[in-house]
Every structure is written in structure tokens, then in C-alpha cells.
Amino acid sequence: MIYQRSSQLFAEAEKVIPGGVNSPVRAFKGVGGTPIFVKSAKGAYLFDEDGNKLIDYINSWGPMILGHAFEPVVNAVIERAKLGTSFGMPTALETEIAALAVSMVPNIDKIRFVNSGTEACMSAIRLARGFTNRDKIIKFAGCYHGHSDSFLIQAGSGGMTFGTPNSPGVTQGTAKDTLLAKYNDLDSVKELFESNKNEIAAIIIEPVAGNMGCIPPKDGFLQALRNLCDENGTLLIFDEVMTGFRLAKGGAQELFGIKADIVAFGKVIGGGLPVGAFAARNEIMNYLAPVGPVYQAGTLSGNPLAMAAGLEMLKALNSEPAIFQRLEQKTAYLEKGISEKLTQNNVKFTINRVGSMISVHFDENAVTDLQTASKGDNDYFKKFFHGLLQEGVYIAPSAYETWFITDALTYEDLDFTINAVDKISKQF
Ligand SMILES: *Cc1c(COP(=O)(O)O)cnc(C)c1O
């Protein structure tokens, strides 16, 4: 396949946009080469500016769970746009999607809509801090909660219990309130509770980690966090921006039977428009302005086009519970096929999967946290990525990403992908 026009477009973009992209991972820094510029997409396929057709395993990093240009969503957006695109005043549509979301997700009474997953997580921890009157939060190394300052924190060195900024521009003052624990390591969480008695407002976690590859929580891990929170008067925040409306109708809370205190959403909930949301039971949500003292706002929050898209997406998922089974079956089929081919071709690998989240790691050892995820063979991943791209299969241009399976994929597409994996893994 030829990517000439994409390369030209990238060169033009680099002149006026930092790195040519509006979000860093799109720039192909992790794999080399230049990004593909998309012209359009339909169902499971991307059509790029060079006229190539690609099977898409990113799906806008999750939202297009029913495929690109899903007709009910597209039509709803077109019809709403004719009625005006933003008012900064309440609409009936907002209540409709809120009521539907609340009915689908366990353990939430109220939901507030924002414009991104970043905003949702940022607002969730502010609410938790206000509600508990405490400053510190625990996050897990390798979990991603968007790019707000409190989350751009890496593990501190040596004996320090607090994190340090992992981006210039994040202050030490902010970093000192974010404590870093290890995913799937309960002792690392207990230690933080012991050394910060009565200071921890919340634990925030991806209930299935999806931003260091896909990493399932070990048996009992989430329940143990729930118990620790209860013992310490700390809130448990599930960042379900990736898992929400994907792993089940009610997300990871439903799948694992664990109640979180606050849940953050994004991606699927917006049906491909910029939407995030956070939700909790009344007692907590009523702490939010204008009812309570914790401030949170947005000029475009609850935007009618975004709400129309999200509503159609949630309606589709709500009306056909079999979607989640189908997604799981397709992803399991892909897992089995890729596993067989890589094994036959003597590649060292591990595949992690929960429902329709799946990641291929080029290391034979179990991948259970950031440290083990970092051990994968990056050079092999680069060849794998570019090899698949040449075959017309597009996976995320980074070894630390989950593949996002869409229901629009057919078993033919999956077989095509498995055969592409066979072909390229024979070559290297
Ligand atoms: C994508 C993601 C975010 C950030 O959402 P944006 O809409 O990109 O701001 C937060 N948390 C998780 C788990 C995510 O996967």
C-alpha cells in the first residue's frame, strides 16, 4: 500500500500544528514513519487520503463500538444540527440521555455531562476531595485518566511516597497530592494508606487497565480496594472512560459486581462526539454546584449534537444486550486465531483480553502491571505494526494500547487479520 498523500499532508500539518497532530500518540513516534490521514470511514473500515481501505482496530480509541458512521447516530446529529448547535441553556435531550445512562449503570443516581474523559476524571477527583474534605488521591502507575495535572504524575524515587511530575508544567505542589501505587499490588496500596492516615480522598483506577495494553485486575483486587476504601473513609473512583458501555451495559461495575462511589465516562458515551460524564449516588452528586459547594461547569457541556449522538449510541446498546456477547465472541475468536499463528511461527508473546478489550504483548511472561508491560519487545512491535499496515490492518501505533473491537467487524475481517498476522510473523 502507498501512503504518499498522507506523508505530504503530514508535512503540511507539521508547519502549523505541533508535531502535526492534535494528540501525541497519533504522530507515530512509537513506531516510526508518518501518520495515515483519514478521509472517511464506514463500519469496520477506514478510507485514507491515498485511497487505501484499512480494517480499523482503533475505532477512534473506543467510541465507534458499533462501527464508523453508525446511521442512527449520524442521522440524529444531522437532524439536531438543523435545530441549532448550542444554546448554553437546558434541553430535554440532556434529561433523556441522563435518565437512560442512570438506568443502564448500577449504583448511580445522577450524572453530569462534560466534554471529554479528561474533564470527567478531573471533575471526579475534585468532587471526591470536596466531599471527603481531604487532598490526596491514589492512582496506579500506568493507568491513564486524561491529561489534567493531578494525573500526569510518575513514581517518585527512593523513599518518597508521593509522585513527581512527568511533564514540565505540572507543579511539585500538585504532584505531592497524587500517591502512586502498583496495579494489581494490594500491598502497595495498603502502605500508602498507612503512611497517609485520614488524608486520602479517593482511589482512582481503570477497573480493567487499557492504557498499558489491556491488563485485567487480579481476582479479588477490586473488592480489596473497595474494602480498603470503606475502612478508611475514602471514595473509590472507577475510571470507566474505556470500559464503560463496552465490557457490559453497566460497565466494569456490572461485570465484576463491585460498586464504585464515583464513575467517570467518555468515549462510547458520546457516540464519537466530544463527551465525557461522571456519575454517583445522590449523596455525592448533590455536593456539586449549583446544589452543593464543589464547582464544575462548561459552556458546551450537554451540547445538543453531542447528546443526540450519545443518546442514539446508548439506545442501541441498551436495546440489544446481545451486542456485548457478540463483541466478546468476536474478540475471543481473534485472540485464538492470533495466538495460534504467533505460536506456530515461534513468536514470543502474551495476549491479554477482557471482553472486547485485547492487547498483544511481545514478551512471553505475564503482563500484570506497568513494569511487566514495559518488558515487551518494542522493535518487534514496530515491525508487527508496519507489517499489518502494509496488509491493510490498522492497530494503534503504540505497543501500550488496547485494540478496540467493533461490532461492525465480520468474521471475514477477523480471518483476514489473523492471516495477515500469520504472513508477517513468518517474515520476521
Ligand atoms: C481515553 C481515556 C481518558 C481520557 O479521555 P479523553 O476524552 O481523551 O480526555 C481517561 N481515562 C481513560 C481510562 C481513558 O481511556
The ligand as an SDF file (V2000), in Angstrom:
LIG
                    3D

 15 15  0  0  0  0  0  0  0  0999 V2000
   -9.2120    7.9670   26.9410 C   0  0  0  0  0  0  0  0  0  0  0  0
   -9.1770    7.9140   28.4080 C   0  0  0  0  0  0  0  0  0  0  0  0
   -9.2530    9.0670   29.2090 C   0  0  0  0  0  0  0  0  0  0  0  0
   -9.2150   10.4460   28.6350 C   0  0  0  0  0  0  0  0  0  0  0  0
  -10.3120   10.7520   27.8430 O   0  0  0  0  0  0  0  0  0  0  0  0
  -10.2000   11.9450   26.7820 P   0  0  0  0  0  0  0  0  0  0  0  0
  -11.5690   12.0240   26.1940 O   0  0  0  0  0  0  0  0  0  0  0  0
   -9.1220   11.5750   25.8290 O   0  0  0  0  0  0  0  0  0  0  0  0
   -9.8510   13.1790   27.5530 O   0  0  0  0  0  0  0  0  0  0  0  0
   -9.3590    8.9010   30.5740 C   0  0  0  0  0  0  0  0  0  0  0  0
   -9.3610    7.6840   31.1250 N   0  0  0  0  0  0  0  0  0  0  0  0
   -9.2720    6.5670   30.4040 C   0  0  0  0  0  0  0  0  0  0  0  0
   -9.3080    5.2330   31.0760 C   0  0  0  0  0  0  0  0  0  0  0  0
   -9.1570    6.6340   29.0240 C   0  0  0  0  0  0  0  0  0  0  0  0
   -9.0200    5.5050   28.3140 O   0  0  0  0  0  0  0  0  0  0  0  0
  1  2  1  0
  2  3  1  0
  2 14  2  0
  3  4  1  0
  3 10  2  0
  4  5  1  0
  5  6  1  0
  6  7  2  0
  6  8  1  0
  6  9  1  0
 10 11  1  0
 11 12  2  0
 12 13  1  0
 12 14  1  0
 14 15  1  0
M  END
$$$$
